Amino acid sequence: MVNKNNQVENLLLNRRTIRAFKEQSLTQEQLNLLLEAARQTATSSFLQQSSVIHVTASEKRQQIREICQQDYVGANGDLFIFVVDLYRNQQIRKASGNNDGRLHKTDVFLQAVDDTVLASQNVADLAESWGLGTVFLGSIANDAAAMVKLLKLPALTFPLLGLQVGVPDQQPELKPRLPLKFRSFENEYETDHSLAELKDYDEVVQTYYDLRDSNRRIDSFTHQVNSAKLNHRETKRDDILNVIHQQQLCLY
């Protein structure tokens, strides 16, 4: 039953990405609770294959900003990097006299990815429940090798997602998402997607961008899908699979 006074419902259905934060850090109590939220996250097979790095050193934050190529990254607020972590379990097995077993398999890597993504979302949800703002940073993958070196990540780990948390210094509008009929199906996947059906949604997205920034090129959703975002071009992100393999992950 829908309850308009349900705070969790309102939080999840009205979340906004915040990219401008006030010059204020988390309290130690807030930090501890966020890390506890990550620790208590559901985990595949109880293997607990994720870790979190709280980045406080200004020089490291600056380097991460350069990797992400986004001015707000590491500027204000607290910065977290969520790490796929099979290294810890490797060390446990090694100390017990066992070999690496399945730790290099793609299946186990994907289990750890699930653990890591879920942990980052739990942290974001808790932070937002306090009225704080968050922004997920997939842009840490712009140079995965540099992130590995910067964070001194051992083999069998991989920096998957960044998350910045802080006191919001902006109030953006709710960004319109694809209508449910394009993303939610009954029993089986529906493959019939036509541009004509997306016309109304494109107009909504164009209006959103127009209202957000009158100086910005008005952009529709279908135009973005057909833009440089997915066109053939070479970037350092193309090296992600090589870096994963160099970390001895997902080998077979």
C-alpha positions in Angstrom: 0.0 0.0 0.0 1.4 3.4 -1.0 2.0 5.7 1.9 2.8 9.3 1.1 4.2 9.8 4.5 6.7 6.9 4.1 10.1 8.6 4.4 12.0 5.7 2.7 9.6 5.8 -0.2 9.9 9.6 -0.6 13.7 9.3 -0.3 14.1 6.6 -3.0 11.5 8.1 -5.5 12.9 11.7 -5.2 16.6 11.2 -5.0 18.8 13.8 -6.8 22.5 13.7 -7.7 24.4 16.5 -5.9 27.6 17.9 -7.4 28.0 21.0 -5.3 28.8 20.5 -1.6 29.4 23.0 1.3 32.8 23.1 2.9 31.8 20.7 5.7 32.9 17.2 6.4 31.1 14.3 8.0 31.2 14.0 11.8 33.0 11.0 13.1 29.6 9.5 14.2 28.2 9.9 10.7 31.3 8.4 9.1 31.2 5.4 11.4 27.5 4.8 10.7 28.0 5.0 6.9 30.8 2.5 7.1 28.6 0.3 9.3 25.9 0.5 6.6 28.4 -0.8 4.1 29.5 -3.5 6.4 25.9 -4.7 7.0 25.1 -4.9 3.3 23.8 -8.1 1.8 26.7 -10.3 0.5 26.8 -13.1 -2.0 27.6 -16.5 -0.3 28.6 -14.6 2.8 32.0 -14.0 1.3 32.0 -10.2 2.0 34.1 -9.4 -1.0 34.1 -5.6 -0.9 36.0 -2.8 1.0 35.7 0.9 1.3 38.5 3.5 1.2 37.8 6.9 2.8 40.1 9.3 0.9 41.1 12.3 3.1 44.6 13.2 1.8 44.3 16.4 -0.2 46.9 15.3 -2.8 45.1 12.0 -3.4 41.8 13.8 -3.7 43.4 16.1 -6.3 44.7 13.2 -8.3 41.3 11.5 -8.2 39.8 14.8 -9.4 42.2 14.7 -12.4 41.4 11.1 -13.2 37.6 11.9 -13.1 38.0 15.2 -15.0 35.3 16.7 -12.9 36.0 19.8 -10.8 33.7 18.9 -7.9 35.3 15.5 -7.2 37.2 15.6 -3.9 36.6 19.3 -3.6 34.2 19.4 -0.6 32.4 16.7 1.3 33.7 13.2 2.0 35.1 10.9 -0.7 34.8 7.1 -0.7 36.1 4.6 -3.1 34.3 1.2 -3.2 36.7 -1.7 -4.0 36.0 -5.2 -5.3 38.1 -7.2 -2.8 39.0 -10.8 -3.2 42.5 -10.2 -1.8 41.3 -10.6 1.8 39.8 -14.0 1.2 43.0 -15.0 -0.7 45.0 -14.2 2.3 42.6 -16.2 4.6 42.9 -19.2 2.3 46.7 -18.8 2.1 47.1 -18.6 5.9 45.1 -21.9 6.1 47.3 -23.6 3.6 44.9 -23.5 0.7 45.5 -22.3 -2.9 43.4 -19.5 -4.5 40.7 -21.9 -5.6 38.0 -20.0 -7.6 39.2 -16.5 -6.8 40.4 -15.8 -10.3 37.1 -16.9 -12.0 34.7 -14.4 -13.6 31.9 -15.8 -11.5 33.5 -14.9 -8.2 34.5 -11.5 -9.6 30.9 -10.8 -10.5 29.8 -11.9 -7.0 32.2 -9.3 -5.6 30.9 -6.6 -8.0 27.4 -7.3 -6.6 28.7 -6.9 -3.0 30.5 -3.7 -3.8 27.6 -2.0 -5.7 25.1 -2.9 -3.0 27.4 -1.5 -0.3 27.8 1.8 -2.1 24.0 2.1 -2.6 23.4 1.4 1.1 25.9 4.1 2.1 24.2 6.6 -0.3 20.7 5.8 1.0 21.7 6.3 4.6 23.5 9.6 3.9 20.5 10.9 1.9 18.2 9.9 4.8 20.1 12.5 6.9 19.5 15.2 4.3 23.0 14.9 2.9 23.7 14.8 -0.8 25.6 12.2 -2.8 27.0 11.6 -6.3 28.3 8.3 -7.6 31.6 8.5 -9.5 31.8 6.0 -12.2 34.4 8.4 -13.6 37.1 6.8 -11.4 37.3 4.2 -14.2 38.6 6.9 -16.6 42.1 5.6 -15.6 41.7 2.4 -13.6 45.4 1.7 -13.7 46.1 5.1 -12.1 43.5 4.5 -9.4 45.0 1.1 -8.6 48.5 2.7 -8.2 47.2 5.7 -6.3 45.3 3.6 -3.7 48.1 1.0 -3.6 45.6 -1.8 -4.4 47.0 -5.3 -4.3 46.2 -8.1 -6.7 42.6 -9.4 -6.5 41.2 -5.9 -5.9 39.6 -3.4 -8.2 38.3 0.2 -7.7 34.7 -0.1 -8.9 32.9 3.1 -7.8 33.4 6.4 -6.1 30.9 8.1 -3.9 31.0 11.7 -2.7 28.9 12.6 0.3 28.3 16.0 1.9 26.0 18.9 2.7 24.3 20.0 -0.5 25.0 23.4 -1.9 22.5 23.2 -4.7 18.9 22.1 -5.2 18.6 20.5 -8.7 15.4 19.4 -10.2 14.4 15.8 -10.3 16.0 14.3 -13.5 13.3 12.5 -15.6 13.9 8.8 -16.0 12.6 6.5 -18.8 9.0 5.6 -18.3 8.5 2.2 -16.6 7.2 0.5 -19.7 10.6 0.8 -21.3 12.5 -0.7 -18.3 10.1 -3.1 -16.5 8.6 -6.2 -18.1 6.5 -9.1 -17.1 8.0 -12.6 -17.3 10.2 -11.9 -20.3 12.2 -9.2 -22.0 10.3 -7.1 -24.6 12.5 -6.3 -27.6 10.2 -3.9 -29.5 11.7 -0.4 -28.8 10.8 2.3 -31.3 12.0 5.9 -31.5 8.5 7.0 -32.1 7.5 5.7 -28.6 10.3 7.8 -27.0 9.2 11.1 -28.6 7.3 12.3 -25.5 10.1 11.3 -23.2 12.6 13.1 -25.4 10.6 16.3 -25.0 10.5 15.9 -21.2 14.3 15.5 -21.1 14.8 18.5 -23.4 12.7 20.6 -21.2 14.6 19.4 -18.1 18.0 20.4 -19.6 16.6 23.7 -20.9 15.3 24.7 -17.4 18.5 23.5 -15.7 20.8 25.6 -17.8 19.7 27.9 -20.6 23.2 28.0 -21.9 23.4 24.3 -22.4 22.7 22.6 -25.7 19.2 21.2 -25.5 19.7 17.4 -25.5 17.2 14.6 -25.8 17.7 11.1 -24.4 17.8 9.4 -27.8 20.3 12.0 -29.0 22.6 11.2 -26.0 22.4 7.5 -26.9 23.5 8.4 -30.4 26.2 10.8 -29.3 29.9 10.4 -28.5 29.0 8.6 -25.3 28.6 5.3 -27.2 30.3 6.1 -30.5 33.5 4.3 -31.4 36.4 6.2 -29.9 39.5 5.3 -27.9 39.7 6.2 -24.3 41.7 4.9 -21.3 38.4 3.3 -20.1 39.1 0.8 -22.9 41.9 -0.6 -20.8 39.6 -1.6 -17.9 39.6 -5.3 -18.9 43.4 -5.3 -19.1 43.6 -3.7 -15.6 41.2 -6.3 -14.2 43.3 -9.0 -15.7 46.5 -7.4 -14.3 44.9 -7.5 -10.9 44.5 -11.3 -11.5 40.8 -11.0 -11.6 38.3 -12.4 -14.1 41.0 -14.6 -15.7 38.6 -17.3 -16.9 
